[in-house]
């Protein structure tokens, strides 16, 4: 695996800069999407390391708030914005085209604002429920890998609702070899992160949740979009952390 294959993904999923010629090439990112879990691991190590350090000195609620803020910062709020757009489209009344237009509208509606507030509150609650720094670190690492793997699986199993941002991804991820690479990478990282059985439970529940989101998207929008995959990233990250913290078990 060449570092050149990872560079555009790092720039795409985070605010870490990379070569502009690669970062702006959506096809390069899409063709390397099976490496998303590896970049998730990188994000997990950075944010998890920060979380471990501050957990030694600060109260749990403050830790949860700061980790949520750092996650939003390092990812550039791209997927959080997608969550808001997805909620707006899903809750919009009317025909399919009306719902699609609501999701593509740059303005954030009431449903989008509500979704973000609930998501942030859930993240703070989940992250503040960890009582050991090492477990917090390993859980953030596993959750980021799971969230990125979910997007890969949605691109593999889904079709784009329209020709647009998601189209290169859904096309590139029909390659079975790439899916095998993403799956093996994710399972290995999740297991050796130290979450073992609970990490695999979180992965399973997240995949079920993502499948339901995809089912809804197919019915409401006629397929998936970049916003659907981005929203799934946020929702399954939260779902994973809730499982790993013990809130859901």
C-alpha positions in Angstrom: 0.0 0.0 0.0 1.5 3.3 -1.1 1.3 6.4 1.1 0.2 8.2 -2.1 -3.1 6.2 -1.9 -3.7 7.4 1.7 -2.9 11.0 1.2 -6.0 12.1 -0.6 -8.2 10.3 2.0 -6.5 12.0 4.9 -7.2 15.4 3.4 -10.7 14.4 2.5 -11.7 13.1 5.9 -9.8 15.6 8.1 -8.4 19.1 8.0 -4.9 17.8 7.6 -3.6 19.3 4.4 -2.3 17.3 1.5 -1.2 17.8 -2.1 -3.9 19.9 -3.8 -3.7 17.8 -7.0 -4.7 14.7 -5.0 -7.0 16.3 -2.4 -9.2 17.8 -5.1 -9.5 14.6 -7.1 -12.7 12.9 -6.0 -12.0 9.9 -8.2 -8.6 9.3 -6.4 -10.4 9.4 -3.1 -13.2 7.1 -4.2 -10.7 4.6 -5.7 -8.9 4.4 -2.3 -12.1 4.4 -0.2 -11.3 0.9 1.1 -8.5 2.6 3.1 -11.0 4.7 5.0 -10.8 2.5 8.1 -7.0 3.1 8.3 -7.6 6.9 8.2 -10.2 6.3 10.9 -7.5 4.6 13.0 -5.3 7.6 12.5 -8.1 10.0 13.6 -8.8 7.6 16.5 -5.1 7.6 17.7 -4.9 11.4 17.5 -8.2 12.1 19.3 -7.9 9.1 21.6 -4.4 10.2 22.7 -5.8 13.7 23.5 -8.7 12.1 25.4 -6.4 9.9 27.4 -4.3 12.8 28.5 -7.1 15.1 29.5 -9.0 12.3 31.3 -6.2 12.2 33.8 -6.9 15.8 34.9 -10.4 16.8 34.1 -14.0 15.8 35.1 -15.8 13.3 32.9 -18.4 15.8 31.5 -15.6 18.3 30.6 -13.7 15.5 28.9 -16.7 14.5 26.9 -17.3 18.0 25.8 -13.6 18.6 24.8 -13.3 15.4 22.9 -16.5 16.1 20.9 -15.2 19.5 20.1 -11.8 18.1 19.0 -13.5 15.5 16.8 -15.5 18.2 15.1 -12.4 20.3 14.6 -10.2 17.6 13.1 -12.9 16.3 10.8 -13.9 19.8 9.7 -17.5 19.2 10.6 -18.0 17.7 7.1 -20.0 14.7 8.4 -21.8 16.7 11.0 -23.1 18.9 8.3 -24.2 15.8 6.4 -26.2 14.6 9.4 -28.1 17.9 9.4 -28.8 17.7 5.7 -29.9 14.1 6.0 -32.3 14.9 8.8 -33.7 17.9 6.9 -34.4 15.7 3.8 -35.8 12.8 5.8 -38.3 15.0 7.7 -39.4 17.1 4.7 -42.9 16.5 3.6 -43.7 16.0 0.0 -42.5 14.1 -3.1 -39.1 12.4 -3.4 -37.7 15.3 -5.4 -38.8 17.7 -2.7 -37.0 15.7 -0.1 -33.9 15.5 -2.2 -33.9 19.2 -2.7 -34.2 19.7 1.1 -31.2 17.5 1.7 -29.1 19.4 -0.9 -30.2 22.8 0.4 -27.2 24.5 2.1 -29.5 26.1 4.7 -30.0 24.0 7.8 -33.6 23.5 8.9 -35.2 22.7 12.2 -34.8 18.9 11.7 -31.1 19.4 11.0 -30.5 21.6 14.0 -32.4 19.1 16.3 -30.3 16.2 14.9 -27.0 18.0 15.6 -28.1 19.0 19.2 -29.1 15.4 19.9 -25.9 14.0 18.4 -23.7 16.4 20.4 -25.5 15.7 23.6 -25.3 11.9 23.0 -21.6 12.1 22.3 -20.9 14.1 25.5 -22.9 11.6 27.5 -21.3 8.6 25.9 -17.7 9.9 26.2 -18.2 11.1 29.8 -19.3 7.6 30.8 -15.8 6.1 30.5 -14.0 5.9 33.8 -10.6 4.6 32.5 -8.3 6.5 30.2 -7.0 3.4 28.4 -10.6 2.2 27.7 -11.5 5.6 26.5 -8.6 5.7 24.1 -9.3 2.2 22.7 -13.0 2.9 22.3 -12.5 6.1 20.4 -10.0 4.3 18.1 -12.5 1.4 17.5 -15.4 3.8 17.0 -13.6 5.8 14.3 -12.6 2.6 12.4 -16.2 1.4 12.6 -17.7 4.7 11.4 -15.4 4.7 8.4 -16.0 1.1 7.6 -19.7 1.7 7.6 -19.4 4.2 4.8 -17.4 1.8 2.8 -20.1 -0.9 3.2 -22.8 1.5 2.2 -21.0 2.5 -0.9 -20.5 -1.2 -1.7 -24.1 -2.2 -1.2 -25.9 0.9 -2.2 -26.6 2.9 -5.4 -26.5 6.7 -5.7 -29.8 8.4 -5.5 -28.6 10.7 -8.3 -25.5 11.3 -10.3 -23.4 13.4 -8.0 -21.0 13.4 -5.1 -21.6 9.8 -4.0 -21.5 8.3 -7.5 -17.7 7.7 -7.8 -17.7 6.0 -4.4 -20.6 3.6 -5.1 -19.0 2.8 -8.4 -15.5 2.2 -7.1 -16.6 0.1 -4.1 -18.3 -2.6 -6.1 -14.9 -4.2 -6.2 -15.0 -7.3 -4.0 -11.2 -7.3 -3.4 -11.4 -3.8 -1.9 -14.2 -4.8 0.4 -12.3 -7.7 1.7 -9.3 -5.4 2.4 -11.5 -2.9 4.3 -13.2 -5.7 6.2 -10.0 -7.4 7.3 -8.4 -4.1 8.2 -11.3 -3.0 10.3 -11.7 -6.3 12.3 -8.0 -6.5 13.0 -7.7 -2.9 14.2 -10.9 -3.2 16.3 -9.7 -6.4 17.9 -6.1 -5.3 18.7 -7.3 -1.9 19.9 -8.2 -3.7 23.1 -12.0 -3.7 22.7 -12.1 -7.4 21.6 -15.6 -8.8 22.0 -17.3 -5.5 22.7 -15.7 -3.9 19.7 -17.1 -6.6 17.4 -20.5 -6.2 19.1 -20.3 -2.4 18.4 -19.4 -3.2 14.8 -22.3 -5.5 14.4 -24.8 -3.1 15.9 -23.4 -0.3 13.8 -23.7 -2.3 10.6 -27.4 -3.1 11.4 -28.0 0.6 12.1 -26.3 1.6 8.8 -28.4 -1.0 6.9 -31.5 0.6 8.4 -30.4 4.1 7.3 -29.7 2.8 3.9 -33.2 1.2 3.7 -34.8 4.5 4.7 -32.7 6.4 2.1 -33.7 4.0 -0.6 -37.3 4.5 0.2 -37.2 8.2 0.8 -34.5 9.4 -1.7 -34.3 6.5 -4.1 -30.7 5.6 -3.1 -27.9 7.0 -1.0 -25.9 10.2 -1.3 -22.8 11.7 0.2 -24.9 13.2 3.0 -26.4 9.7 3.8 -22.9 8.2 4.2 -21.7 11.2 6.2 -24.7 11.0 8.5 -24.1 7.2 8.9 -20.5 8.0 10.0 -21.8 10.2 12.8 -24.6 8.0 13.9 -22.6 4.8 14.0 -19.7 6.5 15.8 -22.2 7.5 18.5 -23.8 4.1 18.5 -20.3 2.4 18.9 -19.3 4.6 21.8 -22.6 3.9 23.5 -22.0 0.2 23.2 -18.3 0.4 24.3 -19.1 2.6 27.3 -21.7 0.2 28.5 -24.7 2.5 28.0 -26.4 0.1 25.5 -25.3 -3.1 27.2 
